[in-house]
Amino acid sequence: MTQSTAVVPGGRRVPRNVTRRRVVSAVMIVLTYLAAAAATLPLIFILANLLRQGVGSLHWHFFTSMPKPVGEEGGGMANAIAGTLMLITIASAIGLPIGIGAGLFLAEQRGTRVANVVRFLSDVLNGLPSIVVGIFAWQLLVRPFHHFSALAGGIALAVMMIPIVARTTEEMIRLVPVSLREAALALGYTRWRTSLSIVLRSALPGIVTGALVAVARIAGETAPLLFTAFGNQFWSTSPGQPIAALPLQIFSYAISPYDDWHAQAWAGALVLIALVLVISVSARFATRSRYGRGHD
């Protein structure tokens, strides 16, 4: 039985099935490059549009001045920038310890019925719309006290952080070799001390990465803050009072009829995306500093 051949450049003959596989491989490589380009183009377009619309309004007073009254041009978002940092701090102080502890429990007790239930509920919470979290926080933290507050906003954001940090922590701890646990137990370490001193410490770079990703996730949330922090046109750093935040300020300025406020909304969006990019780059650096040195 003869096998059909094809002539390739150079006069060499190769089987037709080999030629077909090469053509299919080349087509698939081109398609993967196109898919990669399609995945990155939206981010490139968003960044380009933000730079074009918002860079003109970025100046020193934007970071140091308070918002101007309605109808007056100028001013800045100093209170909103400080409020965003404060809300992230409150959310991280609440959400990170709970999330890391839950992830450690899921990894160490995997296979048990309680761990399976917690893992399932964590996945459900991770997919819960942010506006539902905001309504829930309003019902429990705002309505009974009859006023909005930065603490309520921070707790709402912490609720969104917990499942992300918990699942990331669980996956990172699972990557720790079992031999490390066995060695620590053989040396006389108790189980809880092994988990905290050996396992958690070995998985720390990945956990830090997951924590930074969670912070980047909540930094731009608006819906929960509409029901909790509410916003504030004045300078406020009190956890018990309404507080300004970049997402709230951007939303308020974007729907206003004033062109100057529209320009400041673009500038605020640019600052917010820059904050998210800094956190994302920090997450990449935290991972590379641990795992990248061995490959350099």
Sequence and secondary structure as in RCSB ss.txt:
>XXXX:A:sequence
MTQSTAVVPGGRRVPRNVTRRRVVSAVMIVLTYLAAAAATLPLIFILANLLRQGVGSLHWHFFTSMPKPVGEEGG
GMANAIAGTLMLITIASAIGLPIGIGAGLFLAEQRGTRVANVVRFLSDVLNGLPSIVVGIFAWQLLVRPFHHFSA
LAGGIALAVMMIPIVARTTEEMIRLVPVSLREAALALGYTRWRTSLSIVLRSALPGIVTGALVAVARIAGETAPL
LFTAFGNQFWSTSPGQPIAALPLQIFSYAISPYDDWHAQAWAGALVLIALVLVISVSARFATRSRYGRGHD
>XXXX:A:secstr
    EEE TTS EEEHHHHHHHHHHHHHHHHHHHHHHHHHHHHHHHHHHHHHHHGGG SHHHHHS B  TT   B
  HHHHHHHHHHHHHHHHHHHHHHHHHHHHHHHTTTSHHHHHHHHHHHHHHTS HHHHHHHHIIIIITTTTS  H
HHHHHHHHHHHHHHHHHHHHHHHHTS HHHHHHHHHTT  HHHIIIIIIHHHTHHHHHHHHHHHHHHHHT  HHH
HHTTB  SS    TTS B  HHHHHHHHHTSS HHHHHHHHHHHHHHHHHHHHHHHHHHHHHHHHHTGGG 
